[in-house]
Amino acid sequence: MKLSIKICGLNDEESVQSVIKAGADFAGFVHYAKSPRHISLNVAAQFKELLPDTIKSVMVMVNPSDDLLIEMQREIAPDFFQLHGDETKERLIDIRKKFANTGIIKAIAVQNTDDIKKAKEYNNITDFILFDAKPAENMIHGGNGISFDWSLLAGNEMPENWFLSGGLNAGNVKSAISQTGARFIDVSSGVEESRGVKNPHLIENFIKTARK
């Protein structure tokens, strides 16, 4: 199966165009005010319009309200909601019922094996689980450029579809894929020249390297 790549935290047109040119599979837009990659719904809608059908749009949020999801659905109609907060199984079931036409990616913050096992809670509710490194207290949810111990994924019952995320870059992505067997990978800070600023050349190089 072909490796699928998600470039997340896109916040300017140049980086969106570079994702299109390089042939990514998912484009992630962050709507979370604490993030340096935060963009408004209006800007996200403009960027989503640029994407070809081959690239799925993902709106990344932390503990979103129904009102926000309704507005997002109306203004953007993304292919996926990515939930990066403390959303419970019950909350995801509720979102799935109310927004049946939008896929769900649930981020799991990983520090130990128990965190990997937590993914079972979301079986048959989400379309994807995204395993990311657990942030320190002073860090935001995701996009921190830190990795977790990939060996934690070994020997655990894994969901059918899952993303590997956290601290990936062109220098370690092939090793990460080799060690984990990941078929879906997600990168944000690893293709940035400075915090929150994407670099088109880094995006292109990451995708080429990962797919070699």
C-alpha positions as CSV (number, residue, x, y, z in Angstrom):
1,M,0.0,0.0,0.0
2,K,1.2,3.5,-0.9
3,L,2.5,5.6,1.9
4,S,0.1,8.5,2.7
5,I,1.5,11.8,3.9
6,K,-0.2,14.6,5.8
7,I,1.4,18.0,5.9
8,C,-0.1,19.9,8.9
9,G,-0.3,23.5,10.1
10,L,-0.4,25.1,6.6
11,N,-0.9,28.8,7.1
12,D,0.1,30.6,3.8
13,E,-0.7,30.1,0.2
14,E,2.9,29.3,-0.8
15,S,3.0,26.3,1.5
16,V,-0.4,25.1,0.3
17,Q,0.9,25.3,-3.3
18,S,4.0,23.4,-2.4
19,V,1.9,20.6,-0.8
20,I,-0.1,20.4,-4.0
21,K,3.0,20.3,-6.2
22,A,4.8,17.7,-4.0
23,G,1.7,15.4,-4.1
24,A,0.8,15.1,-0.4
25,D,-2.4,13.2,0.5
26,F,-3.7,15.3,3.3
27,A,-3.5,19.0,4.0
28,G,-4.0,20.1,7.7
29,F,-5.2,23.5,8.8
30,V,-5.1,24.5,12.5
31,H,-7.9,26.5,14.1
32,Y,-6.6,26.8,17.6
33,A,-5.7,30.3,18.9
34,K,-2.8,29.1,21.0
35,S,-1.0,27.6,18.0
36,P,1.5,29.6,15.9
37,R,-0.1,27.9,12.9
38,H,-3.6,29.1,13.7
39,I,-5.7,30.5,10.8
40,S,-9.2,31.8,10.6
41,L,-12.1,29.8,9.2
42,N,-12.3,32.2,6.3
43,V,-8.6,31.7,5.4
44,A,-8.9,27.9,5.8
45,A,-11.8,28.0,3.4
46,Q,-9.8,29.8,0.8
47,F,-6.9,27.4,1.1
48,K,-9.2,24.4,0.9
49,E,-10.6,25.7,-2.4
50,L,-7.1,25.4,-3.8
51,L,-6.8,21.7,-3.1
52,P,-7.3,19.1,-5.8
53,D,-9.6,16.2,-5.1
54,T,-6.5,14.0,-4.5
55,I,-5.6,15.9,-1.3
56,K,-8.0,15.6,1.6
57,S,-8.5,18.7,3.9
58,V,-8.2,18.3,7.6
59,M,-9.3,20.9,10.2
60,V,-7.3,20.6,13.4
61,M,-8.9,21.7,16.7
62,V,-8.8,21.2,20.4
63,N,-12.0,20.4,22.3
64,P,-14.3,22.1,19.7
65,S,-17.8,23.1,20.5
66,D,-20.8,22.1,18.4
67,D,-21.2,25.7,17.3
68,L,-17.6,25.8,16.0
69,L,-18.1,22.5,14.1
70,I,-21.3,23.6,12.6
71,E,-19.7,26.9,11.4
72,M,-16.7,25.0,10.1
73,Q,-18.9,22.5,8.2
74,R,-20.8,25.4,6.7
75,E,-17.8,27.6,5.8
76,I,-15.2,25.0,4.8
77,A,-16.8,21.5,4.6
78,P,-13.5,19.8,5.4
79,D,-13.0,16.1,4.7
80,F,-11.8,15.5,8.3
81,F,-12.0,17.0,11.7
82,Q,-8.8,16.3,13.7
83,L,-9.5,16.4,17.4
84,H,-6.3,17.1,19.4
85,G,-7.8,17.7,22.9
86,D,-9.3,15.7,25.7
87,E,-12.3,14.5,23.7
88,T,-13.9,11.4,25.3
89,K,-15.3,8.4,23.5
90,E,-18.8,9.7,24.2
91,R,-18.0,13.1,22.7
92,L,-16.6,11.5,19.5
93,I,-19.8,9.3,19.2
94,D,-21.8,12.6,19.5
95,I,-19.7,14.3,16.9
96,R,-20.0,11.3,14.6
97,K,-23.8,11.3,14.8
98,K,-24.1,15.1,14.2
99,F,-21.5,15.3,11.5
100,A,-21.9,12.0,9.7
101,N,-20.4,13.2,6.4
102,T,-17.1,14.4,8.0
103,G,-14.3,11.9,8.9
104,I,-12.7,12.0,12.3
105,I,-9.0,11.8,13.2
106,K,-8.4,11.5,16.9
107,A,-5.0,12.4,18.2
108,I,-3.6,10.3,21.1
109,A,-0.7,11.8,23.1
110,V,1.8,9.1,23.8
111,Q,4.2,8.7,26.7
112,N,3.9,5.0,27.6
113,T,2.2,1.8,26.5
114,D,-1.0,2.7,28.3
115,D,-1.4,5.6,26.0
116,I,-1.2,3.3,23.0
117,K,-3.8,1.0,24.5
118,K,-6.1,4.0,24.9
119,A,-6.7,4.0,21.2
120,K,-8.9,0.9,21.6
121,E,-11.5,3.2,23.2
122,Y,-12.0,4.8,19.8
123,N,-12.3,1.7,17.6
124,N,-15.2,1.9,15.2
125,I,-15.8,5.6,16.0
126,T,-12.9,7.3,14.3
127,D,-11.5,7.0,10.8
128,F,-7.9,7.4,12.0
129,I,-5.9,7.5,15.2
130,L,-3.0,9.8,15.2
131,F,-0.2,8.9,17.6
132,D,1.7,12.0,18.7
133,A,4.2,12.8,21.5
134,K,2.7,13.8,24.8
135,P,3.5,17.5,25.3
136,A,5.1,19.0,28.4
137,E,3.1,21.3,30.6
138,N,4.3,24.4,28.8
139,M,3.6,23.1,25.3
140,I,0.6,23.3,23.1
141,H,-1.4,20.3,21.8
142,G,0.7,19.0,18.9
143,G,3.3,20.6,16.6
144,N,6.0,20.7,19.2
145,G,8.7,18.9,17.2
146,I,9.2,16.1,19.7
147,S,9.0,12.4,19.2
148,F,7.9,9.6,21.4
149,D,9.5,6.2,21.8
150,W,8.4,4.4,18.6
151,S,9.1,1.0,20.1
152,L,6.0,1.5,22.2
153,L,4.0,0.7,19.1
154,A,5.4,-2.8,18.9
155,G,3.5,-5.6,20.4
156,N,0.3,-3.6,20.8
157,E,-3.0,-4.2,19.1
158,M,-3.1,-1.3,16.6
159,P,-6.2,0.3,15.0
160,E,-6.7,-0.4,11.3
161,N,-5.8,3.1,10.2
162,W,-3.3,5.2,12.1
163,F,-0.9,8.1,11.6
164,L,2.6,8.4,13.1
165,S,3.3,11.9,14.2
166,G,5.6,13.9,16.4
167,G,9.2,15.1,15.6
168,L,9.3,13.7,12.1
169,N,11.6,15.3,9.5
170,A,13.5,14.3,6.4
171,G,16.4,13.0,8.4
172,N,14.4,10.4,10.5
173,V,11.3,9.7,8.5
174,K,12.6,6.6,6.7
175,S,13.8,5.1,10.0
176,A,10.4,5.9,11.6
177,I,8.6,4.1,8.8
178,S,11.0,1.2,9.0
179,Q,10.6,0.8,12.8
180,T,6.9,1.3,13.1
181,G,5.5,0.1,9.8
182,A,3.4,3.3,9.5
183,R,1.4,3.7,6.4
184,F,0.2,7.2,7.2
185,I,2.6,9.9,8.5
186,D,2.0,13.4,9.7
187,V,4.5,16.3,9.8
188,S,4.3,19.9,10.8
189,S,7.3,21.5,12.6
190,G,9.7,19.1,10.7
191,V,9.1,21.1,7.5
192,E,9.4,24.5,9.0
193,E,12.3,27.0,8.8
194,S,11.1,28.6,12.1
195,R,8.3,28.0,14.4
196,G,5.0,28.2,12.5
197,V,6.7,29.1,9.2
198,K,6.6,26.4,6.5
199,N,9.4,26.0,4.0
200,P,8.4,24.8,0.5
201,H,11.7,23.1,-0.1
202,L,11.5,21.2,3.2
203,I,8.0,20.1,2.3
204,E,9.1,18.8,-1.1
205,N,12.2,17.1,0.4
206,F,10.3,15.4,3.2
207,I,7.7,13.9,0.8
208,K,10.4,12.8,-1.7
209,T,12.5,11.2,1.1
210,A,9.6,9.5,2.7
211,R,8.5,7.9,-0.6
212,K,11.9,6.7,-1.8
